[in-house]
């Protein structure tokens, strides 16, 4: 029946059935009077199928969003009519966000207000002719502050300055929920792009980022139109300066050619190194691609002359102004998506950059931002799948080891190989940075990771638990800038062992914190008799062997009484005389036996911590 249920739900997935249709097989089984076990298995298959359907729907939506962005990039690369490009951007934004209306306003510097430029889905003539004073309404506030704003119920939202004209136009259009993001040309706001609904609706962070990406394309389209207008004006007005016009025209053509090449790199699935190579082919020099933390993602050409101080100043200036910024022979362009800083392009070149070349560097930064956002989305999806697998392993929710092994195999993980299970707790930092640092460690060590209640949980293949714990504590602590304490257990082999190992690793972590060993990493085996108490399996024989095993073995082979001497010595508070009296031997004999014990256990056997372990081992030995 399980195979048949899988086939039923696979057929529903194949024909993209609605979610409600997945209830049908379950209702039919109940009407047939199937056994509770059969109905439970069918219900489990239904839940898995619904999760797969949701994941497929999410990926289709992300594919549609990226396709829309790439089509817009193609429009810009083809230098289509600016009105057509803006209309296409607004239409795609409305489609992908699923809103009733989308529209764009542009700032009028002469009148000091904003006016409606393009609408899609609007039915009100008054709304289409609306002008907004700077600071008034949601759009006026976005235009004034250069920040995105959203309202799930605008008519009653008192955060915004309402005016009679704006509220009348919005009411005539019937709008309730509104999201607005700024159109930025460098650091200057040139307009606002909106998505609006005629019913209450919250807007997510992803929807805001998507609309901001379309706004960036719209700004580029308007900038292209301005550049082309300036070029035409220069050709008309500077007939006597033919050489200057020719140089300017060549610069514009070079920028357009470079933009086409960079866009083609992205469409062919290239990376940041390919973008850097395309930029240096056109502009010359060398190019550094930095991430948001200042780390190097790629380097093409001669970049050895970039000193740290000049580089940091140029990047900071570009982030502030939103334009390419120079510092000595360095030119930096910040890589930004909406209000999120993703990194920077730094060009190392001896000669000055003309304005068109600066714009080309800025466009390269924009395309790099799109590429990094796309790759981050793919990585987050993969991380989510890997995290769900690890969560199922640790929670022991799935009772099908074969299914868990198959899911792990598709991710390149062999659950039957020995894995160390590590639970790491940072002393500071936010969970998002913890998750990112754990994911980075996992990706470089072939591990799986997730974050639970602020703690990172990792399973690391082929590494002893104590080694994995110390390494994770050190590397995550360095990445987060805070001490990280890590408890480990294992090795675990097979899906059934990971939940138990996770619980033991968590207990080990709590013990390290209780012992004041914050910032350290250890396994239960590292903690001596404390580890014996922690371990769920409680390996008494292993503890005895590791603590007094040489003495027990010596007595067995030689027929001596060293174990009894140790017992008497500790039982009489370390008094040689009273131990000798209890054993009915001379004091010298006890002393000689203790010397032999020191040779077997090491010279530090009487240190307080070691002595405590030996006494515990002696008591366990007597009991066994």
C-alpha positions in Angstrom: 0.0 0.0 0.0 2.9 2.3 0.8 4.2 2.0 -2.8 0.8 2.6 -4.2 0.4 5.7 -2.0 3.7 7.0 -3.2 2.6 6.5 -6.8 -0.7 8.3 -6.2 1.0 11.3 -4.8 3.7 11.3 -7.4 1.0 11.4 -10.1 -0.6 14.4 -8.3 2.8 16.1 -8.2 3.4 15.4 -11.9 0.2 17.0 -13.0 0.7 20.0 -10.5 -2.5 19.3 -8.7 -3.9 21.8 -6.2 -3.1 21.2 -2.5 -6.7 20.3 -1.7 -6.5 17.3 -4.1 -3.9 15.6 -1.9 -6.6 15.0 0.6 -8.5 12.7 -1.8 -6.5 9.5 -1.5 -6.7 9.7 2.3 -10.5 10.3 2.2 -10.9 7.3 -0.2 -8.9 5.1 2.1 -11.0 6.0 5.1 -14.2 5.4 3.2 -12.9 1.9 2.2 -12.3 1.1 5.8 -8.5 0.7 5.5 -6.5 -0.2 8.6 -5.1 2.6 10.8 -1.6 1.6 9.8 -2.4 2.0 6.1 -4.1 5.4 6.7 -1.2 6.6 8.8 1.3 5.6 6.1 -0.9 7.3 3.5 -1.1 10.4 5.6 2.7 10.5 6.0 3.2 10.2 2.2 0.7 13.0 1.8 2.7 15.3 4.1 5.9 14.5 2.3 4.3 15.1 -1.1 2.9 18.5 0.1 6.4 19.5 1.3 7.8 18.6 -2.1 5.0 20.5 -3.8 5.8 23.6 -1.6 9.5 23.3 -2.4 8.8 23.0 -6.2 6.5 26.0 -6.0 9.1 28.0 -4.2 11.7 27.2 -6.8 9.4 27.9 -9.7 8.7 31.3 -8.1 12.4 32.0 -7.7 13.1 30.9 -11.3 10.3 33.3 -12.5 11.8 36.1 -10.5 15.3 35.5 -11.8 14.0 35.1 -15.4 12.3 38.5 -15.0 15.5 40.1 -13.8 17.5 38.6 -16.6 15.0 39.6 -19.2 15.2 43.1 -17.9 19.0 43.0 -18.1 18.6 41.9 -21.7 16.3 44.9 -22.4 19.0 47.2 -21.0 21.8 45.5 -22.9 19.7 45.9 -26.1 19.3 49.6 -25.3 15.6 49.5 -26.1 13.3 52.6 -25.9 13.3 53.8 -22.3 9.5 54.0 -22.1 9.2 50.3 -23.2 11.8 49.2 -20.7 10.2 51.1 -17.8 6.7 49.7 -18.8 8.2 46.2 -18.9 9.8 46.6 -15.5 6.6 47.8 -13.9 4.6 45.0 -15.5 7.1 42.3 -14.5 7.2 43.6 -10.9 3.4 43.4 -10.7 3.3 39.9 -12.1 6.1 38.5 -9.9 4.9 40.1 -6.7 1.3 39.1 -7.5 -0.1 42.5 -6.8 -3.2 44.3 -8.3 -1.3 47.4 -9.3 2.3 48.5 -9.9 3.5 52.0 -10.8 6.5 54.3 -10.9 6.9 57.9 -9.9 9.8 60.2 -10.8 11.1 63.3 -9.0 10.5 66.7 -10.5 13.5 68.8 -9.3 12.0 72.0 -10.7 8.7 71.7 -8.8 10.1 69.9 -5.8 7.6 67.0 -5.9 7.1 63.6 -7.6 4.8 62.7 -10.5 3.3 59.4 -11.9 5.5 58.1 -14.8 4.3 54.5 -15.5 1.3 52.5 -14.2 0.2 48.9 -14.7 -3.2 47.6 -13.6 -4.5 51.1 -12.7 -8.1 52.0 -13.5 -8.3 55.5 -12.0 -7.5 58.5 -14.3 -7.1 60.7 -11.1 -4.6 58.3 -9.7 -2.6 58.1 -13.0 -2.2 61.9 -12.9 -1.3 62.1 -9.3 1.5 64.3 -8.0 3.0 63.8 -4.5 4.7 66.5 -2.4 8.1 65.5 -1.0 7.5 63.8 2.3 3.8 63.3 1.8 2.2 59.9 1.6 4.2 56.7 1.5 5.8 57.5 -1.9 6.7 61.0 -0.9 8.4 59.6 2.2 10.4 57.1 0.2 11.5 59.8 -2.2 12.6 62.0 0.6 14.4 59.4 2.8 15.7 57.0 0.1 14.4 54.1 2.2 11.8 51.5 1.3 8.5 51.6 3.1 5.6 49.2 3.2 2.1 49.3 4.7 -0.4 46.4 4.9 -3.2 48.9 5.3 -2.2 52.4 4.1 -5.5 54.3 4.5 -5.4 53.9 8.3 -1.6 53.9 8.7 -0.6 57.0 10.7 3.1 56.7 10.0 2.6 58.6 6.8 1.6 62.2 6.2 -1.9 61.9 4.5 -3.3 64.6 2.2 -6.7 65.0 0.8 -5.6 64.7 -2.8 -3.5 61.6 -2.2 -6.1 59.8 -0.1 -8.8 60.6 -2.7 -6.7 59.2 -5.5 -5.7 56.1 -3.5 -9.3 55.6 -2.5 -10.6 55.9 -6.1 -8.0 53.3 -7.1 -9.1 51.2 -4.2 -5.6 50.5 -2.9 -5.0 49.2 0.6 -1.5 47.6 0.9 1.4 49.5 -0.7 5.1 48.8 -0.9 7.5 51.5 -2.3 11.3 51.3 -2.9 13.6 54.2 -4.1 15.1 54.5 -7.6 18.7 55.4 -6.8 21.1 57.0 -9.3 24.3 56.9 -7.2 23.2 58.4 -3.9 20.4 60.5 -5.4 16.8 59.4 -5.4 15.2 59.9 -8.8 11.9 58.3 -8.2 10.0 55.5 -6.5 8.8 52.0 -7.7 5.6 50.7 -6.1 3.6 47.5 -5.8 0.1 47.8 -4.4 -2.9 45.6 -3.5 -6.6 46.4 -3.3 -6.8 44.2 -0.1 -4.7 44.1 3.1 -1.5 42.2 2.6 1.9 42.2 4.3 5.1 42.4 2.2 8.0 40.2 2.9 11.7 41.1 3.0 12.3 39.0 -0.2 9.5 40.9 -2.0 11.1 44.2 -1.0 14.5 43.0 -2.2 13.0 41.8 -5.5 11.2 45.2 -6.1 14.5 47.0 -5.2 16.3 44.9 -7.9 13.7 46.0 -10.5 14.1 49.6 -9.2 17.9 49.3 -9.8 17.2 48.2 -13.4 14.8 51.1 -13.9 17.4 53.6 -12.6 19.9 52.1 -15.1 17.4 52.4 -17.9 16.8 56.1 -17.0 20.6 56.6 -16.7 21.1 55.0 -20.1 18.5 57.4 -21.6 20.2 60.4 -20.0 23.6 59.2 -21.4 22.2 58.8 -24.9 20.5 62.2 -24.7 23.8 63.8 -23.6 25.6 62.0 -26.4 23.1 63.3 -29.0 23.3 66.8 -27.6 27.1 66.7 -27.7 27.0 65.6 -31.4 24.7 68.5 -32.3 26.4 71.2 -30.3 30.1 70.3 -30.7 30.5 70.0 -34.4 33.8 71.9 -34.2 35.2 69.5 -31.5 35.0 66.4 -33.6 37.8 64.6 -31.8 36.3 65.1 -28.4 32.9 63.8 -29.6 34.6 60.8 -31.2 36.4 60.0 -27.9 33.2 60.4 -26.0 31.3 58.2 -28.5 34.0 55.5 -28.3 33.8 55.5 -24.5 30.0 55.1 -24.6 30.3 52.3 -27.1 33.0 50.6 -25.0 30.7 50.8 -21.9 27.7 49.4 -23.9 29.9 46.6 -25.3 31.3 45.8 -21.8 27.7 45.8 -20.4 26.7 43.3 -23.1 29.7 41.1 -22.4 29.0 41.1 -18.6 25.4 40.3 -19.1 26.3 37.5 -21.4 28.7 36.1 -18.8 25.8 35.9 -16.3 23.4 34.4 -18.8 26.0 31.7 -19.6 26.3 30.8 -15.9 29.7 32.5 -15.4 31.1 33.6 -12.0 32.6 36.7 -10.5 36.0 35.8 -11.9 34.5 35.9 -15.4 32.9 39.3 -14.7 36.3 40.6 -13.5 38.0 39.3 -16.6 35.4 41.0 -18.9 35.9 44.4 -17.0 39.7 44.2 -17.3 39.5 43.3 -21.0 37.7 46.6 -21.6 39.3 48.9 -19.0 42.7 47.4 -18.5 44.6 47.1 -15.2 43.7 44.6 -12.5 40.4 44.0 -10.7 39.7 42.8 -7.1 36.3 41.4 -6.2 35.7 41.7 -2.4 32.9 40.3 -0.3 31.0 42.2 2.4 33.6 41.4 5.0 36.5 42.6 2.8 37.6 39.1 1.9 38.8 38.4 -1.6 36.4 36.6 -3.9 38.4 36.9 -7.1 41.4 38.8 -8.6 42.3 39.3 -12.2 45.4 41.1 -13.6 48.0 43.1 -11.6 46.5 44.0 -8.2 49.7 44.1 -6.1 49.8 47.8 -5.8 46.5 48.1 -3.8 47.4 49.2 -0.3 44.9 48.5 2.5 44.3 52.1 3.6 43.6 53.5 0.1 41.4 50.5 -0.7 39.3 50.9 2.5 38.9 54.7 1.8 37.8 54.1 -1.8 35.3 51.4 -0.9 33.8 53.5 2.0 33.4 56.5 -0.3 31.6 54.4 -2.9 29.3 53.0 -0.3 28.4 56.5 0.9 27.9 58.1 -2.5 26.6 55.1 -4.5 29.0 55.9 -7.3 32.5 54.8 -8.4 35.1 56.5 -6.1 38.8 57.0 -6.7 41.7 56.9 -4.3 45.1 57.2 -5.9 45.3 54.6 -8.7 42.3 52.7 -7.2 38.7 52.9 -8.4 36.0 51.2 -6.3 32.4 50.5 -7.0 30.2 49.2 -4.2 28.2 46.0 -4.9 24.7 46.8 -3.5 21.3 45.2 -3.7 18.6 47.5 -2.4 20.1 48.7 0.9 22.2 45.6 1.4 26.0 45.9 0.9 27.4 42.7 -0.7 31.0 43.7 -1.5 32.9 45.9 -3.9 34.8 45.9 -7.3 38.2 47.6 -7.0 40.0 48.5 -10.3 43.8 49.1 -10.1 44.8 51.3 -13.0 47.4 54.0 -13.4 45.4 56.2 -15.8 42.3 58.2 -15.0 38.8 56.8 -15.7 36.5 58.8 -17.9 32.8 59.1 -16.8 31.6 56.4 -19.2 34.2 54.0 -17.9 33.1 54.8 -14.3 29.6 54.0 -15.3 30.7 50.8 -16.8 32.4 49.8 -13.5 29.2 50.7 -11.7 27.1 48.6 -14.1 29.6 45.7 -13.5 29.0 46.1 -9.8 25.2 46.0 -10.4 25.4 42.8 -12.4 27.8 41.3 -9.8 25.1 42.1 -7.1 22.5 40.1 -9.2 24.9 37.2 -9.5 25.7 37.1 -5.8 22.0 37.3 -4.9 21.2 34.4 -7.2 24.0 32.3 -5.9 23.1 33.1 -2.3 19.5 32.0 -3.0 20.7 28.7 -4.5 23.0 28.2 -1.5 20.3 28.9 1.0 18.0 26.4 -0.7 20.7 23.7 -0.6 21.5 24.6 3.0 17.8 24.3 3.9 17.6 20.8 2.5 20.8 19.7 4.3 19.5 21.3 7.5 16.2 19.5 7.2 18.1 16.2 6.8 20.2 16.9 9.9 17.2 18.0 11.9 15.4 14.7 11.1 18.5 12.7 12.1 18.9 14.5 15.5 15.1 14.4 16.3 14.7 10.8 15.2 11.4 11.8 13.6 11.9 9.5 10.6 11.5 5.8 11.3 12.8 4.9 7.8 16.6 4.6 7.9 16.6 3.7 4.2 14.9 6.9 3.3 17.4 8.9 5.4 20.3 7.2 3.8 19.0 7.9 0.3 18.4 11.6 1.2 21.9 11.8 2.6 23.4 10.1 -0.5 21.8 12.6 -2.8 23.7 15.3 -0.8 27.0 13.4 -1.0 26.9 12.2 2.6 27.4 8.6 3.7 25.6 8.1 7.0 27.2 4.7 7.6 30.6 6.3 7.8 31.8 7.4 11.3 30.7 11.0 12.1 31.5 13.2 15.1 28.4 15.0 16.5 29.3 18.5 17.8 27.1 21.0 19.6 28.7 24.5 19.7 27.5 27.5 21.7 28.8 31.0 21.0 29.2 33.5 23.8 28.0 36.3 21.6 26.9 37.3 18.1 23.6 36.9 16.4 22.1 33.5 15.2 22.4 34.5 11.5 26.2 34.9 11.8 26.4 31.7 13.8 24.5 29.8 11.0 26.7 31.4 8.3 29.9 30.5 10.1 28.7 26.9 10.8 27.6 26.5 7.1 31.0 27.8 6.0 32.8 25.2 8.2 30.4 22.5 7.0 31.0 23.3 3.3 34.8 23.1 3.7 34.8 19.9 5.7 32.1 17.9 4.0 29.8 18.2 7.1 26.2 19.0 7.8 25.1 21.9 10.0 22.1 23.7 11.4 21.3 26.1 14.2 19.0 25.2 17.1 18.1 27.8 19.8 21.2 29.7 19.1 23.5 26.7 19.1 25.3 25.3 16.0 25.0 21.5 15.5 27.4 19.8 13.1 28.1 16.2 12.1 31.7 15.9 10.8 32.8 12.8 8.9 36.1 10.9 9.5 37.2 13.0 12.5 37.5 12.0 16.1 34.9 13.8 18.3 37.5 15.5 20.5 39.4 16.8 17.5 36.2 18.0 15.7 35.1 19.8 18.9 38.4 21.7 19.4 38.6 22.6 15.7 35.0 23.9 15.6 35.5 25.9 18.8 38.6 27.5 17.4 37.4 28.2 13.9 33.9 29.4 14.8 35.3 31.5 17.6 37.7 33.2 15.2 34.9 33.8 12.7 32.4 35.2 15.2 34.9 37.2 17.3 33.4 35.5 20.5 34.4 32.4 22.5 32.7 29.3 21.2 32.3 26.2 23.5 31.8 22.9 21.8 30.8 19.5 23.2 31.2 16.4 21.0 30.1 12.7 21.0 30.4 9.7 18.8 31.5 8.5 16.4 28.0 7.8 15.2 27.5 5.4 12.3 24.0 4.8 10.8 20.9 7.0 11.0 19.8 5.4 14.3 22.8 6.6 16.3 22.8 10.4 15.6 20.0 11.3 18.0 21.7 9.6 21.0 25.1 11.1 20.1 23.4 14.6 19.9 22.0 14.3 23.4 25.4 13.2 24.7 27.2 16.1 22.9 24.7 18.5 24.4 25.4 17.2 27.9 29.1 17.4 27.3 28.6 21.1 26.3 26.7 21.9 29.4 29.4 20.2 31.5 32.1 22.3 29.9 30.2 25.5 30.7 29.6 24.3 34.3 33.3 23.6 34.7 34.2 27.1 33.5 35.8 25.9 30.3 34.0 28.4 28.1 35.7 28.7 24.7 37.0 25.1 24.9 36.1 22.0 22.9 36.0 18.4 24.2 34.2 15.1 24.1 32.9 13.0 27.0 36.1 10.9 26.7 38.2 14.0 27.3 36.4 14.7 30.6 37.6 11.5 32.5 35.2 10.2 35.1 32.9 13.2 34.4 32.6 11.9 30.9 31.8 8.5 32.3 28.8 10.1 34.1 27.8 11.9 30.9 27.9 9.1 28.5 24.6 7.3 27.8 26.5 4.0 27.2 28.7 4.5 30.3 31.7 2.5 29.2 32.9 1.3 32.7 35.4 -1.2 31.3 37.0 1.4 29.1 37.2 3.8 32.1 38.9 1.2 34.3 41.3 0.3 31.6 42.3 3.9 31.0 42.7 4.7 34.7 44.1 1.7 36.6 44.4 -0.9 33.7 48.2 -1.2 33.9 48.0 -2.0 37.7 45.3 -4.6 37.2 47.2 -6.3 34.4 50.4 -6.3 36.4 48.7 -8.1 39.3 47.1 -10.6 36.9 50.5 -11.5 35.3 52.7 -11.4 38.5 50.2 -12.5 41.1 51.0 -9.3 43.1 48.6 -7.2 45.2 49.2 -3.7 43.9 45.4 -3.0 43.5 44.8 -3.9 47.1 47.8 -1.8 48.2 46.3 1.2 46.3 42.9 0.6 48.0 44.5 0.4 51.4 46.6 3.5 50.8 43.6 5.7 49.8 41.4 4.1 52.4 43.7 5.2 55.2 44.1 8.8 53.9 47.5 8.2 52.4 49.2 6.9 55.6 51.9 4.4 54.8 52.0 3.1 58.4 48.2 2.5 58.7 48.1 1.0 55.2 51.0 -1.4 56.1 49.1 -2.4 59.3 45.9 -3.1 57.4 47.8 -5.2 54.8 49.9 -7.0 57.5 53.2 -6.0 55.7 56.1 -3.8 56.5 56.0 -0.1 55.7 58.9 -0.5 53.3 56.9 -3.1 51.4 54.1 -0.6 51.0 56.6 2.1 49.9 58.1 -0.3 47.3 54.7 -1.2 45.9 53.7 2.5 45.6 57.0 3.1 43.7 56.0 0.2 41.3 52.5 1.8 40.9 54.1 5.2 40.1 56.1 3.5 37.3 52.9 2.0 35.9 50.5 5.0 36.3 53.0 7.9 35.9 54.5 10.2 38.4 51.4 12.4 38.6 49.1 9.7 39.9 48.8 11.3 43.3 47.7 14.7 41.9 44.2 15.6 43.3 42.3 15.2 40.0 44.1 12.0 39.0 43.8 10.6 42.5 40.1 11.2 42.4 39.7 9.2 39.2 41.9 6.4 40.5 39.7 6.1 43.7 36.5 6.1 41.6 38.1 3.4 39.4 39.0 1.3 42.5 35.5 1.4 43.8 34.1 0.4 40.4 36.6 -2.4 40.2 35.4 -3.7 43.6 31.8 -3.5 42.6 32.5 -5.4 39.3 
